[in-house]
């Protein structure tokens, strides 16, 4: 890297670090307070999601057990359910399917407990004056609040009525309070969090974790709780700050309450502050490394672009020289054509004047006639060469026309035929005479073929072989020019189409032949590929589309 590029790199690095680090430290100065507020909002959102999910789980718990009882009522007769053995079997089956039932019983329309399975002695108990019995007879399905009842222990029941009138009866199940309480308490967060249920009178339906007992009044104004799921910040009587989530259960008039201590949840903020400072330091180091790396990468890329621009300038200058050479070749060809035309006319005139009488009367008449014909033949051949030279010198935009690929190959071959013969190189032709005509530029195709044939001649040793093959298909023509020369080394195969890259000795090649051929094939809508094995030879394969448009 040159001195100018190093100075530029230092200036860019300093500027980039200032631009990157100053906003970082300004932002870091106020991030602690913002982070605290953000964490509290996040905790509230998570608490609300937890409350909704746990409320749904409780609702599903009650709905599943209600559905079980409804299925039993709809599929079983009263005689089946009043049989103690049958009812005991059904109770066992229910608890195998969903362990949470404490007892099961059948109550007739008068409120008498006909049949009972469970740990208490409740047969023949009368329930007609109880709230849950009246509600069940009225609604058909009822989930009660927690009450003491005859057993003098807090519990709640799920009851389902069958039929109406004097033949109606009720299937009632008591839910195990321990199972239900564990379900509710699974929503507790941390060592100081709580989760419980209160009814519409504000009484605990499950025991809270801290203070209060089941069926006692909770320190929450139930009338102020909105029906919509919400999270509030409240302060207890002892000054403790809590985040509290409220969710009303859809099946029963119960309110799920989840308390979270934000100080416990946000106790890591001091650690977060230290981590923030460490993050700033680490970020500074990381940004510095990235900036230095990117600046160096950009400087190297800039230096590479400058070098490529210099190469491109050299290529343009070389191309300009080639254009001048082409124009000069065209001028020379025109100048040669004029004397060639005169020589041809004179040779023709001489041949016309040498009639049979002149030949018979002159000792060298036949020799004169033969030489006149040879002059004419060589004039024709020279004229053909100059015409080809004129066509080859025209390097413009593609002139689209219908082209016979085999004919263009033969024209290009005529340029290297003498050199191949002098070098004793055999050029084999395997041309598909049925190959379709393609729409392309004849002169540019000829230049591509000539470049590849010239490279093949340079690559093969005397007595070598070059094979030219064409294959026609419906939509394209493939041309293959292969030699059994020295091949191309694997480490340079990806560079052979680069401008000015050559394996020839200095002064023996420009390094533009394959680059120009690759560019021309792209202009013509075709492709050029190659396969090469060092010491065995190289094969170039051209694909030329028909371009029928």
SVG drawing of the C-alpha trace seen along z (x, -y; Angstrom):
<svg xmlns="http://www.w3.org/2000/svg" viewBox="-93 -13 104 66">
<polyline fill="none" stroke="black" stroke-width="0.4" points="0.0,0.0 1.5,-3.3 2.0,-6.3 -0.9,-8.3 -3.2,-5.3 -2.0,-4.9 -2.7,-8.6 -6.1,-8.3 -6.7,-5.2 -5.8,-7.1 -8.1,-10.0 -11.0,-7.7 -10.4,-5.6 -10.4,-8.7 -13.5,-10.1 -15.4,-6.8 -14.5,-6.2 -15.7,-9.7 -18.9,-9.3 -19.6,-5.9 -18.5,-6.3 -19.8,-9.8 -23.5,-8.8 -22.8,-5.5 -21.6,-7.2 -24.4,-9.8 -26.9,-7.1 -25.4,-5.1 -25.6,-8.0 -29.4,-7.9 -30.0,-4.2 -30.2,-3.1 -33.4,-4.9 -34.9,-4.0 -33.9,-0.4 -35.6,-0.4 -38.9,-1.7 -38.7,0.7 -38.2,3.6 -41.2,2.7 -43.4,2.4 -42.0,5.8 -42.8,7.3 -46.3,6.0 -46.8,7.4 -45.4,10.8 -47.5,10.8 -50.7,10.1 -49.9,12.9 -49.2,15.2 -52.5,14.3 -54.5,14.8 -52.8,18.1 -53.4,19.3 -57.0,18.2 -57.5,20.1 -56.0,23.2 -58.3,22.9 -61.3,22.4 -60.3,25.5 -59.9,27.4 -63.5,26.5 -64.9,27.0 -63.4,30.5 -64.8,31.7 -68.2,30.1 -68.2,31.9 -67.4,35.2 -70.4,34.9 -72.6,33.8 -71.6,36.8 -72.4,39.1 -75.8,37.5 -76.7,37.8 -75.5,41.4 -76.5,43.0 -79.9,43.7 -80.9,42.8 -81.0,46.5 -77.4,47.0 -76.1,44.0 -78.1,44.8 -76.4,48.2 -73.6,47.8 -71.3,50.2 -71.9,48.5 -71.4,45.1 -68.2,46.2 -66.9,47.6 -67.8,44.4 -66.0,42.4 -62.9,44.5 -63.0,44.1 -63.4,40.3 -60.3,40.0 -58.3,42.2 -59.1,39.9 -58.7,36.7 -57.5,36.9 -59.3,34.1 -62.7,35.4 -63.1,35.7 -66.5,37.3 -69.5,38.0 -73.2,38.1 -76.8,38.2 -79.4,35.8 -83.1,36.2 -85.6,33.4 -86.5,33.0 -82.9,32.2 -82.2,35.6 -78.8,37.1 -79.7,40.5 -76.3,42.1 -72.8,41.0 -69.3,42.1 -66.6,40.3 -64.9,39.8 -67.9,38.3 -71.2,39.6 -73.6,37.6 -76.3,40.1 -79.9,38.8 -78.7,35.3 -81.1,32.6 -79.9,29.8 -83.1,28.2 -82.4,25.0 -78.8,24.6 -77.7,22.0 -75.9,24.5 -79.0,26.7 -81.4,23.9 -78.9,22.5 -78.5,26.0 -82.2,26.6 -82.6,23.2 -79.6,23.2 -79.0,26.9 -75.2,26.6 -73.6,24.8 -70.1,24.3 -70.4,23.1 -68.4,20.7 -66.4,22.2 -68.6,23.0 -68.4,25.1 -71.6,27.2 -72.4,30.2 -68.8,31.3 -67.7,28.0 -64.7,27.8 -64.1,25.3 -64.9,26.8 -66.8,26.2 -68.9,28.4 -69.8,28.9 -73.4,30.0 -75.3,31.0 -79.1,31.5 -80.9,34.2 -84.5,33.5 -87.0,31.1 -90.0,31.5 -90.5,34.1 -88.3,36.7 -85.3,34.4 -82.1,35.4 -78.6,33.9 -75.2,35.4 -72.8,33.5 -69.0,33.8 -66.7,32.1 -63.4,30.8 -60.3,31.6 -59.2,28.3 -55.6,29.3 -55.5,30.1 -57.3,26.9 -55.1,24.8 -51.9,26.2 -53.2,25.3 -53.8,21.7 -50.5,21.4 -48.5,22.6 -48.9,19.0 -46.8,17.7 -43.7,15.8 -40.5,15.8 -40.2,16.1 -42.5,13.2 -45.1,13.6 -48.7,14.8 -51.6,16.2 -55.2,16.8 -58.9,16.5 -61.6,14.3 -65.3,14.3 -67.5,11.4 -68.0,10.7 -64.2,10.4 -63.7,13.6 -60.8,15.9 -61.7,19.0 -58.2,20.4 -55.8,19.6 -53.3,16.8 -49.6,17.4 -49.1,14.5 -51.7,13.6 -55.4,14.3 -57.4,17.5 -59.8,19.2 -63.3,17.5 -61.8,14.5 -62.1,11.1 -59.2,10.1 -57.7,6.5 -58.9,5.6 -61.9,3.4 -63.6,5.9 -65.9,3.1 -63.0,1.2 -61.6,4.1 -62.5,3.7 -64.0,6.6 -61.2,6.3 -57.9,8.0 -55.6,5.5 -52.3,5.0 -52.0,2.3 -49.3,1.1 -50.6,1.1 -49.1,0.6 -50.1,2.9 -50.8,1.8 -47.2,2.5 -45.9,0.3 -44.9,3.1 -45.1,2.2 -46.7,4.9 -47.6,5.5 -51.1,7.1 -52.8,8.8 -56.7,9.2 -58.5,11.7 -62.1,12.6 -62.8,16.3 -65.5,16.7 -67.3,19.7 -67.7,18.5 -67.7,15.2 -64.2,15.6 -61.3,13.2 -57.8,14.6 -55.3,12.4 -51.5,12.7 -49.2,10.5 -45.5,9.9 -42.9,8.1 -41.1,5.8 -38.1,5.3 -37.4,9.0 -37.9,9.2 -35.8,6.1 -33.1,6.9 -30.6,7.4 -30.6,3.8 -27.4,3.0 -25.9,5.9 -27.4,4.6 -25.7,1.3 -22.3,3.0 -23.0,5.0 -24.0,1.8 -20.6,0.2 -18.8,3.4 -20.9,3.5 -19.8,-0.1 -16.2,0.8 -16.6,4.0 -18.6,2.2 -15.8,-0.4 -13.2,2.3 -15.5,4.1 -16.4,1.0 -12.7,0.0 -11.8,3.4 -14.6,3.3 -13.9,-0.2 -10.2,0.5 -11.0,3.7 -13.5,2.0 -11.3,-1.0 -8.4,1.2 -10.8,3.3 -12.1,0.1 -8.6,-1.2 -7.4,2.1 -10.5,2.1 -9.8,-1.5 -6.2,-0.7 -7.3,2.3 -9.8,0.2 -7.1,-2.3 -4.9,0.5 -7.8,1.9 -8.5,-1.6 -4.9,-1.9 -5.1,1.5 -8.4,0.4 -6.7,-2.8 -3.9,-0.7 -6.5,1.7 -8.3,-1.3 -5.0,-2.7 -4.2,0.8 -7.6,1.1 -7.2,-2.4 -3.9,-1.2 -5.7,2.0 -8.4,-0.2 -5.8,-2.3 -4.1,0.8 -7.3,2.1 -7.9,-1.2 -4.4,-1.0 -4.9,2.6 -8.1,1.5 -6.3,-1.3 -3.5,1.0 -6.0,3.6 -7.7,0.9 -4.4,-0.3 -3.3,3.3 -6.7,4.0 -6.1,1.3 -2.8,2.7 -4.2,6.2 -7.1,5.2 -4.8,3.7 -2.5,6.8 -5.6,9.0 -6.9,7.1 -3.5,7.2 -3.1,10.9 -6.6,11.5 -5.8,9.3 -2.6,11.3 -4.5,14.5 -7.1,13.2 -4.3,12.1 -2.6,15.5 -4.8,17.3 -4.0,20.8 -2.1,19.4 0.2,17.4 0.8,20.5 1.5,22.7 3.9,20.1 5.8,19.3 8.3,21.6 7.3,20.5 3.6,19.9 2.3,22.6 4.6,21.3 3.3,17.8 -0.3,19.0 0.4,21.1 2.1,18.1 -0.7,15.8 -3.2,18.2 -0.9,18.5 -0.8,14.7 -4.6,14.6 -4.9,17.3 -2.5,15.5 -4.3,12.2 -7.6,13.9 -6.1,15.4 -4.5,12.0 -7.9,10.3 -9.6,12.9 -7.1,12.3 -7.5,8.5 -11.3,8.9 -11.0,11.1 -8.6,8.6 -11.2,5.8 -13.9,7.9 -11.7,8.7 -10.7,5.0 -14.3,3.9 -14.7,3.9 -18.1,2.3 -21.3,3.2 -22.6,6.6 -24.1,6.5 -26.8,9.2 -27.3,11.4 -28.0,15.1 -24.6,16.9 -23.4,20.4 -21.0,21.3 -19.2,23.8 -18.4,21.2 -17.1,18.8 -14.9,21.5 -13.5,22.3 -12.7,18.6 -10.9,18.3 -9.0,21.6 -7.7,20.1 -5.8,17.5 -3.9,20.1 -3.7,22.8 -0.2,21.8 1.2,21.5 -0.2,24.9 1.3,26.4 4.7,24.8 4.6,26.1 3.4,29.5 0.3,29.3 -2.7,31.4 -6.0,29.6 -8.9,32.0 -12.5,31.0 -15.6,32.7 -18.4,30.3 -22.1,30.9 -23.2,30.1 -26.9,30.0 -26.2,27.4 -28.8,24.6 -28.0,21.1 -27.8,18.7 -28.4,15.0 -25.1,13.4 -22.2,11.1 -20.0,12.8 -16.9,10.6 -16.9,11.0 -17.5,14.7 -14.5,15.0 -12.4,13.1 -13.3,15.4 -12.6,18.5 -9.3,17.0 -8.2,16.2 -8.9,19.7 -7.2,21.3 -4.1,19.1 -3.9,20.0 -4.2,23.7 -1.4,23.3 0.8,21.6 0.1,24.4 0.8,27.5 4.2,28.9 5.2,29.8 3.2,32.9 0.4,31.8 -3.3,32.1 -6.1,29.5 -9.7,30.7 -12.5,28.4 -16.0,29.8 -19.5,28.4 -22.8,29.8 -26.2,28.4 -29.3,28.5 -32.8,27.0 -32.0,23.8 -28.2,23.6 -24.9,24.6 -22.0,25.8 -18.4,25.3 -15.4,27.1 -11.8,26.2 -9.5,28.7 -5.7,29.2 -3.3,31.8 -0.8,29.1 0.7,28.2 -2.7,27.4 -3.3,24.8 -2.1,25.1 -4.9,25.5 -3.7,22.5 -4.2,20.0 -7.3,21.4 -9.6,18.9 -7.6,16.0 -7.3,16.8 -10.2,14.5 -8.6,11.5 -7.4,8.7 -3.6,8.7 -3.1,12.1 -0.9,14.3 1.4,17.3 3.5,16.4 6.9,14.8 7.1,11.0 6.5,9.5 4.9,12.7 1.3,11.9 -0.9,9.1 -3.1,11.1 -6.2,9.8 -7.2,12.6 -9.3,14.7 -10.6,11.6 -11.9,10.1 -13.3,13.5 -15.1,13.8 -16.5,10.2 -17.6,10.9 -19.4,14.1 -21.3,12.2 -22.3,9.5 -23.5,12.2 -25.6,13.9 -23.4,17.0 -21.1,18.7 -17.5,19.8 -16.2,22.5 -13.1,24.6 -11.6,27.8 -7.9,28.2 -5.4,30.7 -1.8,29.7 0.3,31.7 -2.6,33.2 -4.4,30.3 -7.2,27.8 -10.7,27.8 -12.8,24.6 -16.5,25.0 -18.7,22.2 -22.5,22.2 -24.1,20.0 -27.9,19.5 -30.0,19.2 -31.3,15.8 -34.4,16.0 -36.0,12.6"/>
</svg>
